């Protein structure tokens, strides 16, 4: 399997190289040159597989030139052995043809664990084999940081630096990052918003000169292809559990950075019958505006009850653009140069392709709380605010009764008690046993200004691996 950049000017890489690269040298994102294809018969046979077996089946074609099958099997087994539910990603029915795919049974109670527990083990395997040390740098709007730290904390060849917007993530999210002890773990609270943090990460991948020459820089944000690859699996897992491929399934995905729903798009391209992919956003609605106006533009970021979606620049959307513009790297490069100067507008042909599979829905805070309350009243199922946005969008989608709609439940409700209280639900969700003492643990983090030089200086002065 070879990987190419969305902007067409970076070297073609194999999986191991992509894993350790992050952004392409031309500023683009790596995507597979071709995708593996599964027939209806092959997909039907997946119904008998447990989650690790299915993960092996889906992931192996993407890594086969870099990791032997037996080694991959052990990496996957170790990855999902730490999840608290034997099904790994259980489905729960909340209404007629309405389902929730629970993606919060990993160590940090968020869907990011599916990819980042795997990413940490892949990095450990590759770096040990290469006898190489790297620096991980990532930005988080809430969940990526804790999942990355939890997934990579055991790696002796890694220094990890996670940027989060100071006082703009939930307390549980912050503590899950800042209470993990390790000399190689550094949490940086940046006095800005998530977009500021993400911009610093992208800028650093463009200029790594502050690091020693022998230190590579690795991305844990969803610009890293390995994260997208891991997320493809649970689309297949849910669909075959609900009768696929004999009948199509629709998915409603709470998303800001477009990575999670892009994985669903790839599953569709690989042969999975997907009726529709619903982009569910909060009032930071960059993706909804793209779908309804064909315009991609920055607006001021607003703080909401669903902070993991408080994003105004959707990094992974470029991967979809690459397909919408016939995989023309020059066209995508020109669009992204224009985006650096202001709003951009997409062609009618590109938008027609997008709208053939994708729809979108915008849910403000008051409707989010109303959906949490309504679902609780209907079936005593407690949604976190991100998942509530997904359910609201699913119910509003107008998809026919014969098609199951699966909402990706991206986080455990205990991570967002403020939203649960605002919804009028008295019973506060309890943290699982392994996190029961979270509020008693000592925190460790640094507050830094919104200044790239200050962040890079801190990183250069705190390398320990």
C-alpha positions as CSV (number, residue, x, y, z in Angstrom):
1,X,0.0,0.0,0.0
2,X,1.4,3.4,-1.0
3,X,0.3,6.8,0.3
4,X,0.1,10.1,-1.6
5,X,-0.5,13.7,-0.5
6,X,-3.7,15.6,-1.2
7,X,-1.6,18.4,-2.7
8,X,0.3,16.2,-5.1
9,X,3.9,17.4,-4.5
10,X,5.1,15.2,-1.6
11,X,7.0,11.9,-1.9
12,X,5.0,8.7,-2.1
13,X,5.4,6.8,1.2
14,X,4.6,3.4,2.7
15,X,2.6,2.9,5.9
16,X,5.6,3.0,8.3
17,X,6.8,6.3,6.8
18,X,3.3,7.8,6.9
19,X,2.9,6.7,10.5
20,X,6.0,8.8,11.4
21,X,5.2,11.7,9.2
22,X,2.0,13.6,10.0
23,X,1.6,16.4,7.5
24,X,3.1,15.8,4.1
25,X,6.0,18.0,3.1
26,X,3.8,20.0,0.7
27,X,1.4,20.8,3.5
28,X,-1.2,18.2,2.4
29,X,-2.5,15.1,4.1
30,X,-1.6,11.6,3.2
31,X,-4.3,9.2,1.8
32,X,-4.0,5.7,0.3
33,X,-3.2,5.6,-3.4
34,X,-5.9,3.0,-3.7
35,X,-8.4,1.5,-1.3
36,X,-8.9,-2.2,-0.5
37,X,-12.3,-3.5,-1.8
38,X,-14.6,-5.9,-0.1
39,X,-17.4,-7.8,-1.9
40,X,-20.9,-8.3,-0.5
41,X,-19.9,-11.9,0.3
42,X,-16.8,-10.8,2.1
43,X,-18.7,-8.2,4.1
44,X,-21.4,-10.8,5.0
45,X,-18.7,-13.1,6.4
46,X,-17.6,-10.3,8.8
47,X,-20.8,-10.8,10.8
48,X,-19.2,-13.8,12.5
49,X,-16.0,-11.9,13.6
50,X,-15.4,-10.3,17.0
51,X,-14.0,-6.7,17.0
52,X,-10.3,-7.6,17.0
53,X,-10.8,-10.1,14.2
54,X,-12.7,-7.5,12.1
55,X,-10.0,-4.9,12.8
56,X,-7.4,-7.3,11.5
57,X,-9.4,-7.9,8.3
58,X,-9.9,-4.2,7.6
59,X,-6.5,-2.8,8.7
60,X,-4.2,-5.5,7.3
61,X,-4.3,-4.3,3.6
62,X,-3.2,-0.8,4.7
63,X,-0.1,-2.0,6.6
64,X,0.9,-5.3,4.9
65,X,4.2,-3.9,3.5
66,X,5.3,-2.7,7.0
67,X,4.0,-5.0,9.7
68,X,3.7,-8.8,9.4
69,X,0.2,-10.2,9.9
70,X,1.0,-12.1,13.2
71,X,2.6,-9.0,14.7
72,X,-0.4,-6.9,13.7
73,X,-2.7,-9.5,15.3
74,X,-0.9,-9.1,18.6
75,X,-0.9,-5.3,18.4
76,X,-4.7,-5.3,17.8
77,X,-5.3,-7.8,20.5
78,X,-3.4,-5.7,23.0
79,X,-5.2,-2.5,21.9
80,X,-8.7,-3.7,22.5
81,X,-8.0,-5.8,25.5
82,X,-8.0,-2.6,27.6
83,X,-11.6,-1.7,26.7
84,X,-14.2,-2.2,29.4
85,X,-16.9,-3.9,27.3
86,X,-16.4,-7.3,25.7
87,X,-18.1,-6.1,22.6
88,X,-15.7,-3.2,22.4
89,X,-18.2,-1.1,20.4
90,X,-21.7,-2.2,21.6
91,X,-24.9,-1.1,19.8
92,X,-27.9,0.1,21.9
93,X,-31.3,0.7,20.4
94,X,-33.0,4.0,21.5
95,X,-35.9,4.0,19.1
96,X,-37.5,2.5,16.0
97,X,-34.5,2.0,13.7
98,X,-32.5,4.4,15.8
99,X,-29.3,3.0,17.3
100,X,-26.4,4.3,19.3
101,X,-22.9,2.9,18.7
102,X,-21.1,3.2,22.1
103,X,-17.5,4.3,21.4
104,X,-16.7,5.3,24.9
105,X,-15.6,2.0,26.6
106,X,-11.9,2.7,26.2
107,X,-9.6,4.0,29.0
108,X,-10.4,7.7,28.5
109,X,-14.2,7.2,27.8
110,X,-14.1,8.7,24.2
111,X,-14.0,7.4,20.7
112,X,-10.4,8.6,20.3
113,X,-9.3,5.5,22.2
114,X,-10.1,3.3,19.2
115,X,-7.4,5.0,17.2
116,X,-5.0,6.2,19.8
117,X,-4.6,3.0,21.8
118,X,-3.7,1.4,18.4
119,X,-1.5,4.3,17.4
120,X,0.6,4.1,20.6
121,X,1.2,0.5,20.1
122,X,2.1,0.9,16.4
123,X,4.6,3.6,17.3
124,X,6.1,1.5,20.0
125,X,6.5,-1.4,17.6
126,X,8.0,0.7,14.7
127,X,10.3,2.9,16.9
128,X,11.7,0.0,18.8
129,X,12.5,-1.8,15.5
130,X,14.1,1.3,14.1
131,X,15.9,2.3,17.4
132,X,14.5,5.8,16.9
133,X,13.2,8.5,19.2
134,X,10.4,11.0,18.3
135,X,8.5,13.9,19.6
136,X,4.7,13.7,19.5
137,X,2.9,17.0,19.3
138,X,-0.9,17.3,19.3
139,X,-3.7,19.8,19.8
140,X,-6.9,18.8,21.5
141,X,-10.3,20.3,21.9
142,X,-11.0,17.8,24.7
143,X,-10.6,14.1,24.0
144,X,-7.7,13.6,21.7
145,X,-5.2,14.7,24.4
146,X,-6.1,12.3,27.1
147,X,-6.5,9.4,24.6
148,X,-3.1,10.2,23.1
149,X,-1.4,10.4,26.5
150,X,-3.1,7.1,27.6
151,X,-2.1,5.4,24.4
152,X,1.5,6.6,24.3
153,X,2.5,6.9,27.9
154,X,4.2,3.5,28.0
155,X,6.4,4.3,25.0
156,X,10.0,4.8,26.0
157,X,11.0,6.3,22.7
158,X,8.5,9.2,22.8
159,X,8.3,12.7,24.3
160,X,4.7,13.8,24.1
161,X,3.5,17.4,24.1
162,X,-0.3,18.1,24.1
163,X,-1.7,21.6,23.6
164,X,-5.2,22.3,24.9
165,X,-7.1,25.7,25.1
166,X,-6.8,27.0,28.6
167,X,-10.1,26.8,30.5
168,X,-12.0,25.7,27.4
169,X,-12.2,22.0,28.0
170,X,-14.4,20.3,30.6
171,X,-12.8,19.6,34.0
172,X,-13.0,15.8,33.5
173,X,-11.3,16.1,30.1
174,X,-8.6,18.3,31.5
175,X,-7.9,16.1,34.5
176,X,-7.7,13.0,32.3
177,X,-4.7,14.7,30.6
178,X,-3.1,16.5,33.5
179,X,-3.1,13.7,36.1
180,X,-1.2,11.1,34.1
181,X,2.3,10.9,35.6
182,X,5.4,10.6,33.4
183,X,8.6,12.4,32.7
184,X,7.9,12.2,29.0
185,X,4.3,13.7,29.2
186,X,3.8,17.4,28.9
187,X,0.4,19.2,29.0
188,X,0.4,22.7,27.7
189,X,-2.6,25.0,28.4
190,X,-2.5,27.6,25.7
191,X,-4.1,31.0,26.3
192,X,-6.2,30.8,23.2
193,X,-8.8,28.5,21.5
194,X,-8.5,25.1,19.8
195,X,-7.9,26.6,16.4
196,X,-4.9,28.5,17.8
197,X,-3.5,25.2,19.2
198,X,-4.1,23.4,15.9
199,X,-2.4,26.2,14.0
200,X,0.7,25.9,16.2
201,X,0.9,22.2,15.5
202,X,0.6,22.7,11.8
203,X,3.2,25.5,11.8
204,X,5.6,23.2,13.8
205,X,5.3,20.5,11.3
206,X,6.3,23.0,8.7
207,X,9.4,24.1,10.6
208,X,11.0,21.5,12.9
209,X,14.3,23.3,13.1
210,X,14.0,23.9,16.9
211,X,14.3,20.1,17.5
212,X,17.5,18.1,17.4
213,X,18.3,16.6,13.9
214,X,17.8,13.0,15.1
215,X,14.3,13.7,16.5
216,X,11.3,13.1,14.3
217,X,8.0,14.8,14.8
218,X,4.9,12.7,14.8
219,X,1.2,13.8,14.7
220,X,-1.5,12.3,16.9
221,X,-4.2,14.5,15.6
222,X,-6.4,13.0,12.9
223,X,-4.0,14.4,10.3
224,X,-2.1,11.1,11.1
225,X,-3.5,8.5,8.6
226,X,-3.3,5.7,11.2
227,X,-6.1,7.3,13.2
228,X,-8.5,7.4,10.3
229,X,-7.6,3.8,9.4
230,X,-8.5,2.5,12.8
231,X,-11.9,4.3,12.8
232,X,-13.0,2.6,9.5
233,X,-13.4,-0.6,11.5
234,X,-16.4,0.3,13.6
235,X,-18.5,1.4,10.6
236,X,-18.2,-2.2,9.3
237,X,-18.8,-3.6,12.8
238,X,-22.1,-1.7,13.3
239,X,-23.4,-2.3,9.7
240,X,-22.9,-6.0,9.7
241,X,-24.5,-6.3,13.1
242,X,-27.6,-4.6,11.7
243,X,-28.0,-6.7,8.6
244,X,-25.4,-5.3,6.2
245,X,-24.7,-5.8,3.5
246,X,-28.2,-7.1,2.8
247,X,-29.5,-3.6,3.7
248,X,-27.8,-0.2,3.8
249,X,-27.2,1.6,7.1
250,X,-27.0,5.4,7.7
251,X,-24.7,7.0,10.2
252,X,-25.0,10.3,12.2
253,X,-21.6,11.5,13.3
254,X,-20.9,14.4,15.7
255,X,-17.9,16.0,14.1
256,X,-15.9,19.1,13.9
257,X,-12.6,18.1,12.4
258,X,-14.2,15.7,9.9
259,X,-11.9,12.8,10.7
260,X,-14.5,10.4,12.2
261,X,-17.0,10.8,9.4
262,X,-14.3,10.6,6.8
263,X,-13.6,7.1,8.1
264,X,-17.3,6.3,7.3
265,X,-16.8,7.7,3.8
266,X,-13.8,5.4,3.3
267,X,-15.9,2.4,4.5
268,X,-18.5,3.3,1.9
269,X,-15.7,3.5,-0.8
270,X,-14.4,0.1,0.3
271,X,-17.8,-1.5,-0.4
272,X,-19.9,-1.0,2.7
273,X,-23.5,-0.1,1.7
274,X,-23.9,3.3,3.5
275,X,-27.2,5.1,2.7
276,X,-26.2,8.4,4.2
277,X,-23.6,10.1,6.3
278,X,-25.0,12.8,8.5
279,X,-22.6,15.6,9.6
280,X,-23.9,16.7,13.0
281,X,-22.4,20.0,14.2
282,X,-22.9,22.4,17.1
283,X,-23.1,26.1,16.5
284,X,-19.5,26.1,15.3
285,X,-20.9,24.9,12.0
286,X,-18.2,25.2,9.4
287,X,-19.1,21.8,7.9
288,X,-22.9,22.5,7.9
289,X,-22.1,25.8,6.0
290,X,-20.1,23.9,3.5
291,X,-22.9,21.5,2.8
292,X,-25.6,24.2,2.6
293,X,-23.8,27.1,0.9
294,X,-20.8,25.5,-0.8
295,X,-18.6,28.0,1.1
296,X,-15.7,27.1,3.3
297,X,-14.8,30.1,5.6
298,X,-13.6,30.9,9.1
299,X,-15.9,32.4,11.7
300,X,-15.2,33.3,15.3
301,X,-15.1,30.3,17.5
302,X,-17.8,30.0,20.2
303,X,-17.5,28.0,23.4
304,X,-20.3,25.4,23.7
305,X,-21.5,22.5,25.8
306,X,-19.9,20.2,23.3
307,X,-16.3,21.5,23.4
308,X,-14.7,18.6,21.4
309,X,-16.5,20.1,18.4
310,X,-15.5,23.7,19.0
311,X,-13.5,23.9,15.8
312,X,-13.8,26.4,12.9
313,X,-11.1,24.9,10.6
314,X,-11.8,21.3,9.7
315,X,-8.4,19.7,9.0
316,X,-9.6,16.5,7.5
317,X,-12.1,18.0,5.1
318,X,-9.1,18.4,2.7
319,X,-9.0,14.6,2.4
320,X,-12.6,14.6,1.1
321,X,-11.8,17.6,-1.2
322,X,-9.1,15.5,-2.9
323,X,-11.7,13.0,-4.0
324,X,-14.4,15.7,-4.8
325,X,-11.9,17.3,-7.2
326,X,-10.9,14.0,-9.0
327,X,-7.8,13.5,-6.9
328,X,-6.2,16.6,-8.5
329,X,-3.5,17.7,-6.1
330,X,-2.9,21.0,-7.9
331,X,-6.5,21.9,-7.6
332,X,-6.6,21.1,-3.9
333,X,-3.4,23.0,-3.3
334,X,-4.8,26.1,-5.1
335,X,-8.0,25.9,-3.0
336,X,-6.1,25.7,0.3
337,X,-3.8,28.6,-0.7
338,X,-7.0,30.7,-1.3
339,X,-8.4,29.5,2.0
340,X,-5.4,31.0,3.7
341,X,-6.5,34.4,2.3
342,X,-10.2,34.1,3.0
343,X,-13.4,32.2,2.1
344,X,-13.4,29.7,-0.7
345,X,-16.3,28.4,-2.8
346,X,-16.6,24.9,-4.2
347,X,-17.7,23.9,-7.7
348,X,-21.2,22.6,-8.4
349,X,-19.8,19.3,-9.5
350,X,-17.8,18.9,-6.3
351,X,-20.8,19.7,-4.1
352,X,-23.1,17.4,-6.1
353,X,-20.7,14.5,-5.3
354,X,-20.6,15.5,-1.6
355,X,-24.4,15.8,-1.3
356,X,-25.0,12.4,-2.9
357,X,-23.7,10.8,0.3
358,X,-23.5,13.5,3.0
359,X,-26.1,15.6,4.7
360,X,-25.7,18.0,7.6
361,X,-27.5,19.4,10.6
362,X,-26.7,22.2,13.1
363,X,-27.7,21.8,16.8
364,X,-27.2,24.7,19.2
365,X,-26.8,24.2,23.0
366,X,-30.5,24.6,23.9
367,X,-31.5,21.9,21.4
368,X,-28.6,19.7,22.6
369,X,-30.0,19.8,26.2
370,X,-33.5,19.2,25.0
371,X,-32.4,16.1,23.2
372,X,-30.5,14.8,26.2
373,X,-33.7,15.3,28.3
374,X,-36.0,13.8,25.6
375,X,-33.9,10.6,25.1
376,X,-33.7,10.2,28.9
377,X,-37.4,10.5,29.2
378,X,-38.1,8.1,26.3
379,X,-35.8,5.2,27.3
380,X,-33.7,6.3,30.3
381,X,-30.6,6.4,28.1
382,X,-28.1,9.2,29.0
383,X,-26.4,10.9,26.1
384,X,-23.3,13.1,26.4
385,X,-23.8,16.5,24.6
386,X,-21.8,15.4,21.5
387,X,-23.8,12.2,21.1
388,X,-27.1,14.2,21.7
389,X,-26.2,16.4,18.7
390,X,-25.8,13.2,16.7
391,X,-29.1,11.8,17.8
392,X,-30.9,15.1,17.1
393,X,-29.4,15.2,13.6
394,X,-30.4,11.5,13.0
395,X,-34.0,12.2,14.0
396,X,-34.1,15.2,11.7
397,X,-32.6,13.5,8.7
398,X,-35.8,12.2,7.2
399,X,-34.2,8.8,6.3
400,X,-36.8,6.2,5.5
401,X,-38.1,3.7,8.1
402,X,-36.5,0.7,6.5
403,X,-32.9,2.0,7.0
404,X,-31.3,1.8,10.4
405,X,-29.7,5.0,11.6
406,X,-26.6,4.6,13.8
407,X,-25.5,7.6,15.9
408,X,-21.8,7.4,16.9
409,X,-21.8,8.0,20.7
410,X,-18.4,9.6,20.9
411,X,-18.0,10.2,24.7
412,X,-19.3,9.0,28.1
413,X,-21.8,11.4,29.7
414,X,-19.8,11.6,32.9
415,X,-17.3,13.7,31.0
416,X,-19.8,16.5,30.7
417,X,-21.8,17.0,33.9
418,X,-22.6,20.6,33.1
419,X,-24.6,19.6,30.0
420,X,-26.4,16.9,31.9
421,X,-27.4,19.4,34.6
422,X,-28.5,22.0,32.1
423,X,-30.7,19.3,30.6
424,X,-32.5,19.1,33.9
425,X,-31.5,15.5,34.7
426,X,-30.9,15.2,38.5
427,X,-28.9,11.9,38.4
428,X,-25.3,12.9,37.8
429,X,-23.5,10.3,35.7
430,X,-20.7,8.6,37.7
431,X,-17.3,8.0,36.4
432,X,-16.3,4.3,35.9
433,X,-14.4,2.6,38.6
434,X,-11.0,3.1,37.1
435,X,-11.5,6.9,37.1
436,X,-13.5,7.2,40.4
437,X,-10.6,9.0,42.1
438,X,-9.9,11.4,39.2
439,X,-10.7,14.5,41.2
440,X,-8.3,13.5,44.0
441,X,-5.3,13.1,41.7
442,X,-2.7,15.8,41.4
443,X,-2.6,17.8,38.2
444,X,0.5,18.8,36.3
445,X,0.4,21.3,33.4
446,X,2.0,24.5,32.1
447,X,0.0,27.6,31.1
448,X,1.7,29.2,28.1
449,X,0.8,32.3,26.0
450,X,-0.6,32.0,22.5
451,X,2.9,32.2,21.1
452,X,4.5,29.6,18.8
453,X,8.1,30.5,19.9
454,X,7.2,30.1,23.6
455,X,5.7,26.6,22.9
456,X,8.6,25.5,20.8
457,X,11.1,26.7,23.3
458,X,9.3,24.7,26.1
459,X,9.4,21.6,23.9
460,X,13.1,22.0,23.1
461,X,13.9,22.4,26.8
462,X,11.9,19.4,28.0
463,X,13.1,16.5,25.8
464,X,13.8,13.5,28.0
465,X,13.3,10.3,26.0
